[in-house]
Amino acid sequence: MDGRVLEAWARKAVAGLEARCEEINSLNVFPIPDADTGTNLLFTMRSALEAIDRYAGMDRGTREVRQVAVAMARGAVVGARGNSGAILSQVLRGVADSAVTGAIDTRTLRTGLLMATNLVTDAVSSVVEGTIVTVLRSAANAVADFADDAPIADTAHAAADAAVTALARTPSQLDVLGAAGVVDAGGLGLVVILDALVTAVTGSPPERAPMALHVPRREPSGHGGEPVDALPTRPAPSEAGVHRHDGADSDQDFEVMYLVTDSDESRMSDLRANLNELGDSVVIVSDGGGGWSVHVHCMDAGAAVEAGLAAGRIHGIRISSFLVDARDHRLRASRARLPSARGKRGIVAVAAGDGAAELFASEGATVLRCDDAAVSRAQLLGVIRQMGRREVLVLPNGALSAQELVAVSAAARDAEHEVLLLATSAMVQGLAALAVHDSGREAADDAFAMSEAAAATRWGSLRVAHERALTYVGTCEPGDGIGLMGHEVIVIEPDVVAAGRRLADLVLGTGGELVTLLMGAEAPAGLDEDLADHISQRHPGVEVIVYQGGQPGDLLQLGVE
């Protein structure tokens, strides 16, 4: 029961979260229904696993328990994603702080869970019952009286079983869960992680009946949750570490996370106070070695970053928009929204291929086809005028040059009509933009949100070379598969499938959570399934959505969000 058991735990936890990531995401309704709790836990646990080799040394046979535990905690804090990831990092830190012997034993696990509960409570600013920390606290309480010499297998089983029982109670403790008829997403993730610990310690996964993740819906009782049944010293935090409210929609626009070093407890306390004034869901966690991870939901992302600059040296800044998160949630629900054409605002989308045209039309856009010939300025201007809408947003999707678009906009705009052109360079960017369209916003705000969604989507395409040509990455021959990132060739392979796989790997090399494949009319049979399988195997945790676009030319367009 040495450091190798901890590493086995990390590997099995990653595997378990990979297998149930989408299931956990589907339960995510609090504090905002952005369907990312499973993804956040997976990325955080994967960061903990990767940190073992980085911080604990390469020789697995000589790694001590504390070395591995400290490495995992440090990696989790550095790689923490979202509220749930920050809370998970403190579970690992609790184990690290309690790992003072040369083996994983009951004392280490018992003390680690209790310390983790207290660390999480210190990390958050407000508390709500019925979340991941409710589950964590129940697991810690279940083993609090175990003797030091109790078998570690019994202790691990007791903690995991208590977590399962606590998870089943979460819909009755938090109104938003009861109204949705689901258990807490973060709590389920913690159950998966504790079950992985049982498997690592005993060699076998725990035997348990299938858990009921969905329950009959109930009417809200008018409060955020039941009174907190906390440890004697302090109350229990929420899964979000979060402001108290009954709904699942955030009042903030941005999630901001960054790492802080060269600071101290006093300055970090001041930072917490400053962030509480700027927003909510404030979570600040420490790796125990002079590093902190900071999380906040706010309206002014720049102010949140500036507050961190006053606290120490910041790095690893991540800012995400809840508007974009809402887009991802709608994408996972197959992009089904009511047509915006019923309101005062219309949308024009330039598209090629029957499938792609149907996708845009189903979102309420007026489609201008460009299958057989280039779209002219006169054609686009004619469609805009025929719509008879006071406000028109245009998704050119790479079909016209910037100069042509400016000319169209100038010709179409007058005192009674506003025409806004969005910088979508490909149809996959246009789909991402259209998914966040909201006709209830002001036109400029709507265009900004859609442009932001498009800009956040890296795109590429796969084609077959028809002639010999010199590119930045070498010479392609007729019949070669060529992969482009934007408009630049980055892959040349004799085999089209190999080119598609390599293109996907390169585009995902800088990260990504959602890949959209828009398959062309000339794509070889099975190419979509091959690439989807390849991405799932090589990039666990990344979701793949495939649409049959039917566009000529490109075998596929690929968008990464």
N, C-alpha and C positions, 0 to 999 in steps of 0.2 A: 504494500500500500504506500508506494513512494510517489515521486513526481510523475512517474509514467501513468498512474491512475488519473491524475489531474488532466494530463494531456489526452488520455482516452476519453475522459468526460467531455472535454472541449470538442473533440472530433465527433463524438456521438451527439452532442447537443447541436452542432452545426448540421449534421445529417438529419436530425429530427426536425429542426426548424426549416431546412430546405424542403422536406417532405410535406410539411404542414403550413408552409408560408402563406399560401393563398387562402387556406381555410381560416387562419388567424386574421389575415387582412379582411376577409369577408365579415368578420364580427366587429370590426373597428367602427364604433359609433360615438365614442367619447374620448377626448373632449370635442373633436371634430371628426366627421365621418370621411377621413381621407384615405382609408384602406391601405395604411402603410405600417401598422404595428408589427406584423410578421416580418416585413422587409427590414424594419429598423432593428429588431431583435437579431435577425440573421446576420446583418452586416456588422453589428456590434460583436456578436459572438465569434464571427469569422475573424474580426480584427484581433480578438483575444487569442485565438488559436495561432494566428500568424505571428503574434508577438513572442510566442514561446521560443522559436528559433532565433528571433532577433535579440531577445534580452536574456534568455536562460542558458545560452550556449548551445553548441551544435551536437555535443555528445549526449544522446538520450540516456545512456546508461549511468551517467554521473550526475544527472540533474537532481537537485534536492527539492523537497516539497515546497519550501518557501521560495526558492528561485522561480519555480514554475508558477506558483500562485501569484507572486508579485508581478511577473511578466504578463500573465493573463489580465490582471487588474489594470496594469498600465496600458496594455493594448486596448482594452475595452473603453477606458476613459478617453484615450486619444481618438478611437474610432467610433465613439458613441453616436448613434443616430436617434434623434427624437427623444421624447420624454422616456419612453420605455427602454431605449438603449442606455440612457443615462442611469436609470434605476438599476438595470442589469449590471452595469459597471460597478455599482456599489455592492451588489451581491458578491461579485468576485473579489472586490476589495475587502469585504468582511472576512472571506475565507483567507485571503492573503495576510490580513492583520492577525488572524488567529493561528496561522500555521507556524508554530514555534517549535514543534517537534519534528522528527525525521520521517513521520508517517502521517497518512490521512486516517484519523481515528475519530471516535465519537466526540471527544472534547473539541477537536478542530471544527467539525461540522456544526455541533451545537452552538459553540461560541461564534462561529462565523455567521450563522443565520441571525442570531440575536444582534451582533454588531452591524450586520447589513441593514436590519430594520431600523436601527438607530441612525446609521449613516444616511439612509434615504430620508428619514424624517428631518435630519439637519439640512439636507440638500434642497428641500422644497420650501415653498413660501406659504402655501395654503393646502388644506387637506380635504379629501372627499373619501367616503367609505364605499366599498364595493369595487375595488380596482386591483391592480397587480400587487400593491403593497398590502392590501387585505389578505391576499393569498400568501404573500411572503411572511407576514406576521403570524398567520395561522400555522405555517410550516415551522417557524421558529418556536412558537409556543408548544407545539406538539412534542418537541424533543428537549425542551428546556430543563426537564427534570431527569433526563437520562444520565446514568452514572458514567464516569470517564471510561470505565472498562467494559461498557456495553458494546456488543458487536456492532461494528460500523454498518454492516448490512441491515441490521434491524433499525438503526437510526436513520439511514437513508430512506428505507421503505416508509418509516413513520412520517418523515417530513413530506415525502411525495404524496402519500395517501391523504394527509391533512390538507395539502394544497388542492387535491381533487375535490375534497369535501367543501372547502372554502370557495372554490370556483363555482360550484353549483349554487351557492347562496348569493352570488353577486347580482343577479337580476332583481332580487328582492331588496337589495341594499342601495341600488342606484337607479333612480327613476328612468333615466334615459335608456338603460339596459332593459329594464322591465317593459318599457313602452315598445322597444324594438324586438323584444322576445329573444334576446341573446345573452350569453355569458360574456364576461369581460375578455377582450382580445389579449391584453397583456397578461392577464392571469393564466389564460391557456398557454401562452408562450412560456411562462415560468413553470407550469406543470410539465411541459415538454422537456425543459432543461433539467428539472429535478428527476424526471424519469430517466433521462440520459445518465445522471449521476448513479442511480440505482443500477443501471446496466453496466456502467464502468466498474462499479465496486463488486457486483455479484457475478458478472458475466452473462446475465440473462435479463431481458426487459421485464418490468413488473407485469404480472397478470392482472388485468382489470377489465371489467365490462366496458363496452363503448360508452363514452361520456355524452350526456345530453347537452349539446351546445345551443340548442334552440328550445325555448320554453313558450308557453302561452303568453301572449302580450297582456299587459295590464295597464290601467289608466294611471297617469302620474299622480302621486300623492301630494304634490305641491311643494316638495322639498328635494334637495339634491341628493340626499342619502340619509341613512339611519345615523343616530348618534354614534360617534367614533368609539369603538371598544378597543382602546389602545393598550399598549404596554404600560406598566405603572409609571414609567418616567416621562413618556411623551405620546402624543397622538400619532395616528398612522397617516401617511401621505397618500395622495391620489396617484393613480397610474400616470397622470400627466404632471403631477406635482403642481397643482393647477388651481386656477381661480374657481370659485364655487358658482356654478350656474346650472340650471335645469336642462337647458337645451344642448344640442350637440353641435351647434354652429359657433365658430369663434367670432368675436368682435374685432379681431386683429387681422391684418393683411399679410404679415410675414412671420416666418419662423427663422430665427437667427441663432446660429451656433458657432462658437469659436473656442480655441484653446488659449489658456493664459499661463505664462511662466513669469519668473522674476517678480513674484508678488508675495503677499503674506495674508494671514487670516483677517487682519484688520482691514486691509484694502479690499479684500474679496467681500467682506461684510458690507463695506460701503458700496461696492458694485451691486450687490444684491438689492440694497435699498434703492439705488438709482434705477435699476431695471424694473423694480416693482412699480415705480412711478411711471415708467415708459410703457409697460404692458402687463402681461400675466403669464402664467405657466413658467415661472422662473424656476429653473433647476440649475444649481451649481454643485458639481461633484469634484472630489479631489482624488488623485491617484496615490496619495499618501507620501509622495516624494517631491512635492514642490510644483506639481502641475495640476491644473484645473480645467474642467470642461464646462462651458457655460451655454445655457439654453434659455430662450425667451420667445414668446409670441408678442408681436408689437405692430404698431402702425408705421413707425419711423425706424427702418432698419439701420440707417446711417447713424442715428442717435444711439442705438444700442451698441454699435461697433465703437463709436467714440467713447462711450462709457467704459468699455473694456480697455481702451488705450490709456485711460487714467489709472487703471488698476495694475497694469504691468505690460509685459510684452505679449501681444496676441498674434496668433497664426492659425492656419486651418479654418479660415472663415467660410461658413456655408450659409447662404441666404436662400430660402425658398418661399415662393408665393403661394398662399392658400388658394388663389384663383387657379394656379397651375395644378395644385393638388386636386382641386375639384375637377379639373379637366381629366386627370388621370383616373379619378373615380368614375367619371362618366364614360371614359374609354373602356374601362373594364366592364361597364354595363352596356357595351356594344354601341356607344355613341347615339343612343336613341333620344333625341330631343324634338320638341315641337318646332315646326318651321317658323323661322323668324319673319318670313314674308307676310305674315298676317298683320304685323305692326307697321309703324311708319318707316321702318328701316329695312332696306333690302340688301342682299349680298349676291355678288356675281362671282362665280368661280370658273376659272378656265381649266378644263380637264380633257384628258384623252382616255379612251377606253370605256366600254359600256359599264363595267363594274365600278370604275372610279367615278364616272358621271352619276351613277345611281347613289353612291355614297354621299356625294355632295348634295344631290337633290333631296335625299332623305333627311338632311340637316336643314332643309329650307332654302338652300341656295338656288339661284338661277344659274344654270350651267351653260357656258359657251364652249362648244366642242372644238378641239384642235387636233383631231386625229390625222387627217389627210394633208392639211396645209397649215402654214403659220397663221396665227390670228393677226389681223390688221388692226390699226388704231380705229379705223372707221367701223369695223365690226363691233369692237368693244364699246365704242361710244354709242353706237346704235342700240345695243342691248341695254345700256344704262338709261338711255332716254326712254326706251319702250317700257321700262319698269314703272315709271311714273311715281317713284318714291322720293320723298324729300331728302332722305339720307341713304347713301349707298356705300357699302364697303366692298372693295374689290380684292379678290385673291387671284393674282395673276399666275402664280405657281410656275414661274420661270418662262412663261410663254412670250413675254414682251420685254424689251429692254427698258432700262430706267428712263431713258430719254423719251421713249414712246409713251410710257405711263404718265410722265409729267405732262406731256402734250394732251393726253386724253383727259386728265384731271382738270387741266386749265380750261379745256373746251366744254366740259360737262358742268363745271361749277358756276353758279350764279347766285343772286340774292335769295332765291327760293330753293336751291338745291346744294347739298353738301356731299362731295364725293371724296372718300378717303381710300388711298391705295396702300395695301399692306405689303411688306417686303417678304413675300413667300416665294422661295426659289424653286420649290418642288411641290408636288401634290401631297406628299406626306407632311410637309410643313403646313400646307393649307388645311389638312384635316385636323392637325393639332390646334391650329388657330380657331377653326370653326367650332371645336369642342368646348371652348370657353366663351363663345359668343353669348351675350346677354342683351337682348333688346331693351331691357329695363334700364340699362345704364345710359348715360350721355354718350353720344356718338364718339367723341374723342376718347373717353374713358374705355369704351368698348374696343375701339381700334388699338388703344395702347395695350390692353390685356391680351388681345389676340396676337398683336405683334410680339409681345413678350413670350407667349406660348410658342410661336413660330421660331423665334430666335433661340429658344431653349431646346429645339429639336435639331440635333446634328443629322445630316442626311447624306446618303450615298446612293449609287446606282451600279447595276451590273449589266454589262453589254457584251456583245460579241464583236471583235474587230473584223472589219470587212476589207481592210487593206493594210499593208505594211506601213508603220508609222513610228516616229521617234517620240518618246515621252520622257517625263522627268525620271521615271524609274526604269528606263530601258526601251528597247525596241519591241513592238508587238507585231506578230505575224497574223495574216488572215486566219480566222477561226479561233484565235486566242480569246480566252475570257479576260475582260478588263474590268477592274473595279475602280470606281471614282468616288472620291470624297468631295462633295460639292461638284466643282467642275474640273478637278485635277485628278489625273490617273495616279492611283497609289498601288495598284495590284495588276500584275500580268501573269497569267497562268495558262498553260496549254489546255487545261481542263476547266470548263465553266463552273462545275460544282466546287472544285478546289478554289477557284477564284472567289466564289461567293463565300465560302467558309473563311478564307483569309480576310476578305473585306469585312465580314462581321467581326472578326477578332480585332482588327485594327480600329474599327469604329468604336468598339466597346472597350478598347484599351484605356480610355480615359474615364471609364465608368458609364453607368446607365442602368435604369431599372425597367424600362419598357421599350421593346423593339416592335416597330410596325413594319411588316413586309407587304408591299403592294405589288402583287405578281403581274407581269406583263403577258401579252397574248402569245409571245413566242417562248415563254419560259419552258424548259424541258419538264416533262412529267416527273413528279416526285421531288423537284427542286425545293419547293416550299417546305415539305415534310423533312427533307434532309437538313436544311438550314435551321429549322425550328428545333430539331433534335440536337444538332451540333451546338446551338446556342445554349440550350438547356443543360447539356452535359459540360460544356467548357465554361459556362458563366452561370453557375447556380444562383437562383434567386432573381434572375432576369426574366420578366414575362415577355412572351412573344404573341403578337396578334397578327394573323394572316388574312389579307383580303385579296380577292381575285379582281384586280383592276382592269386587266385586259388592254392596257395601253401598248401601242406599238413602240418599237425601238428598244427601250429598256426591258431587259428580262425581269428586272424587279427594281423598285425603289425601296430604300431602307431608311427608316427614321428611328433615331435613338433619343429617348427622353429620360 
